Structure formats: structure tokens, C-alpha cells
């Protein structure tokens, strides 16, 4: 019969020629079954004849698996673990390389004044941290560095917003500062956030940030910075007396911060204390033996303007001639960039005209 021949051929694949069947009694059973496999029963019998074949294959596979010793199983597991560890290590190396390269570029570009390019590099760093390197970096340190990177990008965006007078960058800077604070609250970042709010004339939000530092027990230096920046915010609103109080507190906290002293001298001139303003500016200038002090770069030009306003015209012209930083001879710069009050801006404009500049 055809079905019987197929069954014998199938079984022969699992037995040696001339030897007894691998499973005694199986041949006779197949023969009996094959005699009935004709007509309508042929398809059924054909399917049933596959059972021994599958059973033998299952047994063969199971035997192969069981042939591994415990030592071999452990060795295989260790091999797989080492491969996984190496793969993860390579991901960490690549993750770190991308971040370190972009961070280095961001700092160098910012130093060269290429702010837009620096912003792009900080975005690479931030996006990489947020992606997490396919789950590679999940440490608290990495989370902290994300917050720090956000604040650095915010610094760049705030500068772009101020220099380009583009609110888009200032708004983006505010969001970065807020995201950074959620990760790592910092009084330094709050000062910057308040200053950026001031740029957008969002004074209530700015004051909230400055006051959150001034009213708490932080160090003298950071509180002084908050007071100075809040004073500048008050100047933007023509709140001269409030600005003077903040500058005075900043001077007392730092025992003579050059920036706070300069701002106090300038605001004293605005509120009618001309003699006091003149004396303070003269003292500051005489102390600049090694050159202009950072934060008080305004002093030479401001002193010349105050002298001119007080009738010391010749002395004022001579001093004005010696001003090396040409930015302070630009009326728009001192008014918008340095927030000089109107009385002092007017004095400088008249001095500049009298000096033929």
C-alpha cells in the first residue's frame, strides 16, 4: 500500500539498516494502520503517521538540552552577562563622548561671542541627558548635570534676548531656568531668573524671585546680588528711593561691593544728593589704581557727568577725555544697557555736546 510505504520510509530515517527498530512493536502497529489507509481514510492515516516522527524529534531536542552540564550552563550565562555588560559600557562611553564634546564646544563658542552656536551645543547636551542614552545614565549626578546644563543654556538665551531685543529668547531662558530649579533649586539661578523677568518688564515675578533670596538666610554675596538686581528693577520703574535702600543694604552686606557702591552713588545723584554722589564716585575712582574694577566700569564717565552738572565744566571735560571705555560715551548704551537714571543721562549728553563729541 502507498501509505504503508510512506510509513516505513519515515521510520527508516530514525533506525540503522539491518538492526532492530528503535521502538519495538512500532512496525507491526504501523503496518496494521496502513492496511486501513485507503479511500476516504487516506488523509487521516497520513496525518496520524506523522505522530511518531514529531515524538522522536521532541525527544531528540530534549535530550540535547539535557546534555549540558551545570558548569556549561553557568559558563554560557556568564558569557551572555559579559557581552551585555560590554554593550552597556560602550553605550556609556558614547553617551559621555557626545556630552563632553558638546559641552566643551558650548563654552568655547560662548567665549567667542557666538551665542547662537553655543545655544545649539547646549541643546545637544540637554537632549542627550533627557533621552538618557537608551537607559544608560540614570544616576542622580546625571540628573543634577541636566539641571546645570539647562541653567547654562538659559544664560545664553537670556544674553541673546537682551542683545537682540528678542522676547523669544528671553521666554525660552525663563523656561530653562524654571526647569533647572525643579531639578536643583539654587539662589544663583533665581537671581538670573528674576533678572530675565525684569528684561521682559514682568516686575512682580522678578521681585518675587529676588525677595525669595533677600528674605531668607543665604550668604552675603548672593543676597547682595539679589539686592543690586532688585534695585535695578526698581530703577526701571522709577522707584528711586526703593532702589537706593536696596543698594545701601548691599553695600553694608558686602562691606563695599564696587557695583553696589557705584549704583548707590548714581542713584544719590538722581534723588538730589549731588555732593554725596560726587564724593562717592571720586573715592571709587581714586581706588582704581590698577584700572577699572569689574561692575564699576561706569565710574569714570559717571564722575565726569556729575562734575559737569555741578558746574565743574573744565574738570569734567578733562575727565571725559580720559574715559577709555567708549561705550560710556554712548547715550543709548548708558540709558538702556546700564540703566542710568534720566538726570545722569541728561548730564552726560550735555557734557558730550560741550566736549564736541
C-alpha positions as CSV (number, residue, x, y, z in Angstrom):
1,X,0.0,0.0,0.0
2,X,1.2,3.6,-0.6
3,X,0.6,4.8,2.9
4,X,2.4,1.8,4.4
5,X,5.4,2.5,2.2
6,X,5.5,6.1,3.4
7,X,5.3,5.0,7.0
8,X,8.2,2.6,6.5
9,X,10.3,5.2,4.8
10,X,9.6,7.7,7.6
11,X,10.7,5.3,10.3
12,X,13.8,4.3,8.4
13,X,15.2,7.8,9.0
14,X,15.5,7.1,12.7
15,X,16.9,3.4,12.6
16,X,20.0,1.7,11.3
17,X,19.9,-0.7,8.4
18,X,19.7,-4.3,9.4
19,X,19.1,-3.6,13.1
20,X,16.0,-3.9,15.3
21,X,13.5,-1.0,15.2
22,X,14.3,1.9,17.6
23,X,11.0,1.3,19.3
24,X,10.0,-2.4,19.4
25,X,6.4,-3.2,18.3
26,X,6.1,0.0,16.4
27,X,6.5,-1.6,12.9
28,X,3.6,-4.0,13.4
29,X,1.3,-1.2,14.6
30,X,2.2,0.9,11.5
31,X,1.5,-2.0,9.2
32,X,-1.9,-2.6,10.8
33,X,-2.7,1.0,10.5
34,X,-1.5,1.2,6.9
35,X,-3.8,-1.6,5.8
36,X,-6.7,0.5,6.6
37,X,-5.4,3.6,4.9
38,X,-7.3,3.7,1.6
39,X,-10.0,5.7,0.1
40,X,-11.5,8.3,2.5
41,X,-9.2,7.2,5.3
42,X,-6.0,8.0,3.4
43,X,-5.7,11.7,4.6
44,X,-6.5,10.8,8.2
45,X,-3.9,8.0,8.2
46,X,-1.4,10.2,6.5
47,X,-1.7,12.7,9.3
48,X,-1.6,10.1,12.1
49,X,1.6,8.6,10.6
50,X,3.3,11.9,11.5
51,X,2.9,11.4,15.2
52,X,5.9,9.1,15.8
53,X,8.1,11.5,13.7
54,X,7.2,14.5,15.9
55,X,7.6,12.5,19.1
56,X,11.1,11.3,18.1
57,X,12.1,14.9,17.2
58,X,10.8,16.3,20.6
59,X,12.7,13.6,22.4
60,X,15.9,14.3,20.4
61,X,15.7,18.1,21.2
62,X,15.0,17.5,24.9
63,X,18.0,15.1,25.1
64,X,20.3,17.8,23.5
65,X,19.2,20.3,26.1
66,X,19.6,17.9,29.0
67,X,23.1,17.0,27.7
68,X,24.5,20.4,29.1
69,X,26.2,20.1,32.4
70,X,25.6,22.7,35.2
71,X,29.1,24.0,34.6
72,X,28.4,24.6,30.9
73,X,25.1,26.4,31.7
74,X,26.9,28.7,34.2
75,X,29.6,29.4,31.6
76,X,27.1,30.2,29.0
77,X,25.2,32.6,31.4
78,X,28.5,34.3,32.3
79,X,29.3,34.7,28.7
80,X,26.0,36.4,28.0
81,X,26.3,38.6,31.1
82,X,29.8,39.8,30.0
83,X,28.5,40.6,26.5
84,X,25.6,42.6,27.9
85,X,28.0,44.5,30.3
86,X,30.3,45.3,27.5
87,X,27.5,46.6,25.4
88,X,26.3,48.8,28.2
89,X,29.8,50.1,28.8
90,X,30.2,51.0,25.1
91,X,26.9,52.9,25.3
92,X,28.2,54.8,28.4
93,X,31.4,55.7,26.5
94,X,29.5,57.1,23.5
95,X,27.0,58.9,25.7
96,X,29.8,60.6,27.6
97,X,31.7,61.4,24.5
98,X,28.8,63.2,22.9
99,X,28.1,65.3,26.1
100,X,31.7,66.2,26.8
101,X,32.3,67.2,23.2
102,X,29.2,69.4,23.0
103,X,29.9,71.0,26.5
104,X,33.4,71.9,25.5
105,X,32.2,73.5,22.2
106,X,29.5,75.4,24.0
107,X,31.9,77.1,26.4
108,X,34.4,77.9,23.7
109,X,31.7,79.4,21.4
110,X,30.3,81.5,24.2
111,X,33.7,82.9,25.0
112,X,34.0,83.9,21.3
113,X,30.6,85.6,21.4
114,X,29.0,83.0,19.1
115,X,25.9,82.7,21.3
116,X,23.5,81.0,18.8
117,X,26.1,78.3,18.1
118,X,26.7,77.9,21.8
119,X,22.9,77.5,22.4
120,X,22.8,74.7,19.8
121,X,25.6,72.8,21.6
122,X,23.9,73.1,25.0
123,X,20.7,71.8,23.3
124,X,22.7,68.7,22.2
125,X,23.8,68.2,25.8
126,X,20.3,68.6,27.2
127,X,18.6,66.4,24.6
128,X,21.2,63.7,25.3
129,X,20.6,63.8,29.0
130,X,16.8,63.8,28.6
131,X,17.0,60.8,26.2
132,X,19.0,59.0,28.9
133,X,21.3,57.2,26.5
134,X,18.9,54.3,26.0
135,X,18.6,53.9,29.7
136,X,22.3,54.0,30.3
137,X,22.5,57.1,32.5
138,X,20.0,57.3,35.3
139,X,22.3,58.4,38.2
140,X,21.4,61.4,40.5
141,X,24.7,63.0,39.2
142,X,23.4,62.9,35.6
143,X,20.1,64.4,36.7
144,X,22.0,67.2,38.5
145,X,24.1,67.9,35.4
146,X,20.9,68.2,33.3
147,X,19.7,70.9,35.7
148,X,23.1,72.7,35.4
149,X,23.1,72.4,31.6
150,X,19.6,73.9,31.5
151,X,20.8,76.9,33.5
152,X,23.8,77.3,31.2
153,X,21.6,77.3,28.1
154,X,19.3,79.8,29.9
155,X,22.2,82.1,30.4
156,X,23.0,82.1,26.7
157,X,19.3,82.6,25.8
158,X,19.0,85.5,28.2
159,X,22.0,87.2,26.7
160,X,20.6,86.7,23.2
161,X,17.2,88.1,24.3
162,X,18.9,91.2,25.7
163,X,21.4,91.8,22.9
164,X,18.9,91.1,20.1
165,X,15.9,92.5,21.9
166,X,14.0,89.4,21.1
167,X,11.5,88.2,23.7
168,X,11.5,84.7,22.2
169,X,15.0,84.0,23.6
170,X,14.1,85.6,27.0
171,X,11.0,83.5,27.3
172,X,13.0,80.4,26.4
173,X,15.5,81.3,29.0
174,X,12.8,81.7,31.7
175,X,11.5,78.2,30.9
176,X,15.1,76.7,31.1
177,X,15.6,78.4,34.5
178,X,12.3,77.1,35.8
179,X,13.1,73.6,34.6
180,X,16.6,73.8,36.2
181,X,15.1,75.0,39.6
182,X,12.8,71.9,39.6
183,X,15.8,69.7,39.5
184,X,18.2,71.7,41.7
185,X,16.9,74.8,43.4
186,X,19.6,77.5,43.6
187,X,19.6,81.1,44.7
188,X,22.1,81.9,41.9
189,X,19.6,80.7,39.3
190,X,16.7,82.5,41.0
191,X,18.7,85.8,40.7
192,X,19.2,85.1,37.0
193,X,15.5,84.2,36.6
194,X,14.5,87.4,38.3
195,X,16.8,89.5,36.1
196,X,15.3,87.9,33.0
197,X,11.8,88.6,34.2
198,X,12.9,92.3,34.6
199,X,14.1,92.3,31.0
200,X,10.6,91.5,29.9
201,X,9.1,94.1,32.4
202,X,7.5,91.3,34.4
203,X,8.3,93.1,37.6
204,X,6.1,91.3,40.1
205,X,7.5,87.9,39.1
206,X,11.0,89.4,39.2
207,X,10.5,90.8,42.6
208,X,9.2,87.5,43.9
209,X,12.4,85.8,42.8
210,X,14.7,88.4,44.3
211,X,12.7,88.6,47.5
212,X,12.9,84.8,47.9
213,X,16.6,85.2,48.4
214,X,16.8,88.5,50.2
215,X,14.2,87.4,52.9
216,X,16.0,84.1,53.6
217,X,19.2,83.1,55.3
218,X,21.6,82.9,52.3
219,X,25.1,84.1,52.1
220,X,26.0,87.8,52.0
221,X,27.3,87.7,48.4
222,X,24.3,86.2,46.8
223,X,21.9,88.4,48.9
224,X,23.9,91.4,47.8
225,X,23.5,90.4,44.1
226,X,19.7,89.9,44.6
227,X,19.6,93.4,46.3
228,X,21.5,95.0,43.5
229,X,19.4,93.4,40.8
230,X,16.2,94.3,42.6
231,X,17.4,97.8,42.9
232,X,17.9,97.9,39.1
233,X,14.4,96.6,38.7
234,X,13.2,99.4,40.9
235,X,15.1,101.9,38.7
236,X,13.3,100.5,35.6
237,X,10.1,101.6,37.4
238,X,11.5,105.0,38.5
239,X,11.3,103.8,42.1
240,X,14.5,105.7,43.1
241,X,14.1,105.6,46.9
242,X,13.4,101.9,46.9
243,X,16.4,101.3,44.7
244,X,18.6,103.4,47.0
245,X,17.6,101.4,50.0
246,X,18.5,98.1,48.3
247,X,21.9,99.4,47.2
248,X,22.6,100.7,50.7
249,X,21.8,97.2,52.1
250,X,24.0,95.6,49.5
251,X,26.9,97.9,50.4
252,X,26.5,97.0,54.1
253,X,26.3,93.3,53.5
254,X,29.4,93.2,51.4
255,X,31.3,95.9,53.2
256,X,31.7,97.9,50.0
257,X,30.8,96.0,46.8
258,X,32.1,98.1,43.9
259,X,28.9,97.5,41.9
260,X,26.6,98.4,44.8
261,X,28.6,101.5,45.7
262,X,28.6,102.7,42.1
263,X,24.8,102.2,41.8
264,X,24.2,103.9,45.1
265,X,26.3,106.9,44.0
266,X,24.4,107.2,40.7
267,X,21.0,106.9,42.4
268,X,22.0,109.5,45.0
269,X,22.6,112.0,42.2
270,X,19.1,111.2,40.8
271,X,17.4,111.8,44.2
272,X,19.1,115.2,44.8
273,X,22.1,114.2,46.9
274,X,24.7,115.5,44.4
275,X,27.5,116.2,46.8
276,X,27.3,112.8,48.3
277,X,27.2,111.2,44.8
278,X,30.3,113.2,43.8
279,X,32.2,112.2,46.9
280,X,31.4,108.5,46.5
281,X,32.4,108.5,42.8
282,X,35.6,110.3,43.5
283,X,36.5,107.8,46.2
284,X,35.8,104.9,43.9
285,X,37.9,106.3,41.1
286,X,40.8,107.1,43.3
287,X,40.8,103.4,44.5
288,X,41.1,102.1,40.9
289,X,44.9,102.1,41.0
290,X,45.2,99.0,38.8
291,X,42.4,100.0,36.4
292,X,38.6,100.0,36.2
293,X,37.0,97.5,38.6
294,X,34.5,94.9,37.2
295,X,31.0,96.0,38.0
296,X,32.0,99.6,38.4
297,X,33.1,100.4,34.8
298,X,30.6,103.3,34.8
299,X,32.5,105.3,37.4
300,X,34.9,107.4,35.2
301,X,32.1,108.6,32.8
302,X,29.6,109.0,35.6
303,X,32.0,111.1,37.6
304,X,32.7,113.4,34.7
305,X,28.9,113.8,34.1
306,X,28.3,114.6,37.8
307,X,31.1,117.2,37.8
308,X,29.7,118.8,34.6
309,X,26.2,119.0,36.1
310,X,27.6,120.7,39.3
311,X,29.4,123.4,37.3
312,X,32.9,121.9,37.2
313,X,32.9,122.0,33.4
314,X,36.7,122.2,32.7
315,X,37.5,119.4,35.1
316,X,34.6,117.4,33.7
317,X,35.8,117.8,30.1
318,X,39.3,116.7,31.1
319,X,37.9,113.6,32.9
320,X,35.6,112.8,30.0
321,X,38.6,112.9,27.6
322,X,40.3,110.2,29.7
323,X,37.4,107.8,29.6
324,X,38.8,104.7,27.9
325,X,35.7,102.6,27.5
326,X,33.9,104.2,24.6
327,X,30.6,102.5,25.4
328,X,30.1,105.0,28.2
329,X,30.2,107.9,25.8
330,X,27.2,106.4,24.0
331,X,23.9,107.8,25.4
332,X,21.8,104.9,24.3
333,X,24.2,102.4,26.0
334,X,24.2,104.1,29.4
335,X,20.4,104.6,29.3
336,X,19.4,101.2,28.1
337,X,22.3,99.0,28.7
338,X,23.4,100.3,32.1
339,X,20.0,101.8,33.3
340,X,21.4,105.2,34.2
341,X,18.6,107.3,35.7
342,X,17.4,110.2,33.5
343,X,19.1,113.0,35.4
344,X,22.6,111.5,34.9
345,X,21.9,110.6,31.3
346,X,21.0,114.2,30.6
347,X,24.2,115.4,32.3
348,X,26.3,113.1,30.1
349,X,24.5,114.2,27.0
350,X,25.2,117.9,27.8
351,X,28.9,117.1,28.6
352,X,29.3,115.2,25.4
353,X,28.0,118.1,23.4
354,X,30.2,120.6,25.3
355,X,33.2,118.4,24.7
356,X,32.4,118.3,21.0
357,X,31.8,114.6,20.9
